[in-house]
Amino acid sequence: MEIIKTKGLRAILAGMLIGISAVVYLSVDNKIAGTFLFSFGLLTIVVQGFCLYTGMIGYVTKPNELLTMAVVIAGNFIGTYLVALFAKLSQFGIDSSELCQKKLALPPEAVLVRSILCGILMFLAVDGFRKKDHAVYIVLPIMIFILSGFEHSVANMFYFSLAGAWNLKALGYMLIMIIGNGIGAYALHRLRDLF
């Protein structure tokens, strides 16, 4: 119960920050500026100690911590869904339908690879900031994963919710993205520790 209270609330707040960052990204015509501004979300999450799945999964060492990750994923979804709802009610004039269609048109293996690569960059961002305490360690990996078209499960929760694109295929792809992000972050952490 304590995990749900502490981690769950911090996960909802993290999801909301990713959603707000995605609103800004979709609102800006310039892709470079949009990706730069998106990094505000992760930077704030790390500084505030909020719980973002893609920023935490690389540090999981015990099987019982996977329950915490399930709580974090649920909280991240609630946060992104709330911001998507607010964005619709606020009539910002943003749309993620085309973006979601492109994501759902990819074959599952491409989604998995793109998710793994995103997981690697997310681990590098969080770990780099933890070690060097400088924003550049977060900003550059965020810009790179967005510009490269890698799949970030929590950001996609927002995009799918905003577009109303949830269906069985979207749920399946989301599961692939969550697994892929986890594989990328966890594998990089473990491989790095071997050297």
C-alpha positions as CSV (number, residue, x, y, z in Angstrom):
1,M,0.0,0.0,0.0
2,E,2.9,2.4,0.8
3,I,4.4,1.8,-2.6
4,I,1.1,2.8,-4.3
5,K,0.9,5.9,-2.2
6,T,4.4,7.2,-2.6
7,K,5.5,5.8,-6.0
8,G,2.1,6.0,-7.5
9,L,1.6,9.7,-6.9
10,R,5.2,10.5,-8.0
11,A,4.5,8.4,-11.2
12,I,1.3,10.3,-11.9
13,L,3.3,13.6,-11.6
14,A,6.0,12.2,-13.9
15,G,3.4,11.1,-16.5
16,M,1.9,14.6,-16.4
17,L,5.2,16.2,-17.0
18,I,5.9,13.9,-20.0
19,G,2.4,14.8,-21.2
20,I,3.0,18.6,-20.8
21,S,6.4,18.1,-22.7
22,A,4.6,16.3,-25.5
23,V,2.0,19.2,-25.7
24,V,4.9,21.6,-26.2
25,Y,6.5,19.3,-28.7
26,L,3.4,19.1,-30.8
27,S,2.8,22.8,-30.5
28,V,6.1,23.9,-32.0
29,D,6.7,23.9,-35.7
30,N,10.5,23.6,-35.5
31,K,11.4,20.0,-34.7
32,I,14.8,20.9,-33.1
33,A,13.1,23.4,-30.8
34,G,10.4,20.9,-30.0
35,T,12.8,18.2,-29.0
36,F,14.8,20.6,-26.9
37,L,11.7,21.8,-25.0
38,F,10.5,18.2,-24.5
39,S,13.6,17.6,-22.4
40,F,12.1,19.9,-19.8
41,G,9.9,17.0,-18.7
42,L,12.7,14.5,-17.9
43,L,14.9,17.2,-16.4
44,T,12.2,18.2,-14.0
45,I,11.3,14.6,-13.2
46,V,14.9,13.8,-12.2
47,V,15.4,17.0,-10.2
48,Q,12.1,16.6,-8.3
49,G,12.5,12.8,-7.7
50,F,9.4,11.8,-9.6
51,C,9.0,8.2,-10.9
52,L,9.2,7.7,-14.6
53,Y,9.3,4.1,-15.8
54,T,11.9,4.7,-18.5
55,G,14.2,6.5,-16.0
56,M,13.9,3.8,-13.3
57,I,13.8,0.4,-15.1
58,G,17.5,0.3,-15.7
59,Y,18.2,0.3,-12.0
60,V,15.9,-2.6,-11.1
61,T,18.0,-5.4,-9.4
62,K,15.5,-7.5,-7.6
63,P,12.4,-9.4,-8.9
64,N,10.1,-7.8,-6.2
65,E,11.0,-4.3,-7.7
66,L,9.0,-5.3,-10.8
67,L,5.8,-4.7,-8.7
68,T,7.0,-1.2,-8.1
69,M,7.6,-0.8,-11.9
70,A,4.0,-1.9,-12.5
71,V,2.7,0.8,-10.1
72,V,5.0,3.3,-11.9
73,I,3.7,2.3,-15.3
74,A,0.1,2.7,-14.2
75,G,0.8,6.0,-12.6
76,N,2.6,7.3,-15.7
77,F,-0.4,6.2,-17.8
78,I,-2.8,8.1,-15.5
79,G,-0.6,11.2,-15.7
80,T,-0.3,11.2,-19.5
81,Y,-4.0,10.4,-19.9
82,L,-5.0,13.4,-17.6
83,V,-2.8,15.8,-19.6
84,A,-4.3,14.4,-22.9
85,L,-7.8,15.0,-21.5
86,F,-6.8,18.5,-20.4
87,A,-5.3,19.2,-23.8
88,K,-8.5,18.2,-25.5
89,L,-10.6,20.3,-23.1
90,S,-8.3,23.3,-23.5
91,Q,-8.5,23.1,-27.3
92,F,-4.8,23.7,-27.9
93,G,-5.3,22.7,-31.5
94,I,-2.7,19.9,-31.3
95,D,-3.1,16.5,-32.9
96,S,-1.2,13.3,-32.6
97,S,-3.3,11.1,-34.9
98,E,-0.8,11.1,-37.8
99,L,2.1,10.4,-35.5
100,C,0.1,7.4,-33.9
101,Q,-0.8,6.1,-37.4
102,K,2.9,6.0,-38.3
103,K,3.8,4.3,-35.1
104,L,1.1,1.6,-35.5
105,A,2.1,1.1,-39.1
106,L,5.5,-0.2,-38.1
107,P,6.1,-4.0,-37.8
108,P,6.4,-5.2,-34.2
109,E,10.1,-6.0,-34.6
110,A,10.8,-2.4,-35.6
111,V,8.9,-1.1,-32.6
112,L,10.9,-3.4,-30.3
113,V,14.3,-2.3,-31.8
114,R,13.2,1.4,-31.6
115,S,12.1,0.9,-28.0
116,I,15.4,-0.8,-27.0
117,L,17.3,2.1,-28.5
118,C,15.2,4.6,-26.6
119,G,15.7,2.7,-23.4
120,I,19.5,2.9,-23.9
121,L,19.3,6.7,-24.4
122,M,16.9,7.1,-21.4
123,F,19.4,5.3,-19.2
124,L,22.3,7.4,-20.4
125,A,20.3,10.5,-19.8
126,V,19.3,9.7,-16.2
127,D,22.6,8.1,-15.3
128,G,24.6,10.9,-16.8
129,F,22.7,13.5,-14.9
130,R,23.0,11.5,-11.6
131,K,26.8,11.4,-12.1
132,K,27.6,14.8,-13.5
133,D,24.5,17.0,-12.5
134,H,24.4,18.8,-15.8
135,A,21.3,19.3,-18.0
136,V,23.2,18.5,-21.2
137,Y,23.2,14.8,-20.1
138,I,19.4,14.8,-20.3
139,V,18.8,17.3,-23.1
140,L,20.9,15.6,-25.8
141,P,19.6,12.0,-25.3
142,I,16.0,13.3,-25.4
143,M,16.6,15.2,-28.6
144,I,18.4,12.2,-30.2
145,F,15.6,9.7,-29.4
146,I,12.8,11.9,-30.6
147,L,14.6,13.0,-33.8
148,S,15.6,9.4,-34.5
149,G,12.0,8.1,-34.2
150,F,12.8,5.8,-31.2
151,E,9.8,4.7,-29.2
152,H,9.3,6.0,-25.6
153,S,6.5,4.1,-24.0
154,V,5.3,6.9,-21.6
155,A,5.4,9.6,-24.3
156,N,3.4,7.3,-26.6
157,M,0.8,6.8,-23.8
158,F,0.1,10.5,-24.2
159,Y,0.1,10.5,-28.0
160,F,-2.3,7.5,-28.1
161,S,-4.6,9.0,-25.5
162,L,-4.7,12.4,-27.3
163,A,-5.4,10.8,-30.6
164,G,-8.0,8.3,-29.1
165,A,-5.9,5.6,-30.8
166,W,-6.3,2.9,-28.2
167,N,-7.2,-0.4,-29.6
168,L,-5.9,-4.0,-29.3
169,K,-3.0,-3.3,-31.6
170,A,-2.0,-0.1,-29.7
171,L,-2.1,-2.1,-26.4
172,G,0.1,-4.8,-27.9
173,Y,2.5,-2.2,-29.2
174,M,2.5,-0.4,-25.9
175,L,3.5,-3.7,-24.2
176,I,6.3,-4.1,-26.8
177,M,7.5,-0.6,-26.1
178,I,7.5,-1.1,-22.3
179,I,9.5,-4.3,-22.7
180,G,11.9,-2.8,-25.2
181,N,12.5,0.3,-23.1
182,G,13.2,-2.0,-20.2
183,I,15.6,-4.2,-22.2
184,G,17.6,-1.2,-23.5
185,A,18.0,0.5,-20.1
186,Y,18.6,-2.7,-18.1
187,A,21.0,-4.2,-20.6
188,L,23.1,-1.1,-20.9
189,H,23.4,-0.8,-17.2
190,R,24.5,-4.4,-16.8
191,L,26.9,-4.3,-19.7
192,R,28.5,-1.1,-18.5
193,D,29.1,-2.7,-15.1
194,L,31.0,-5.5,-16.7
195,F,33.8,-3.2,-17.8
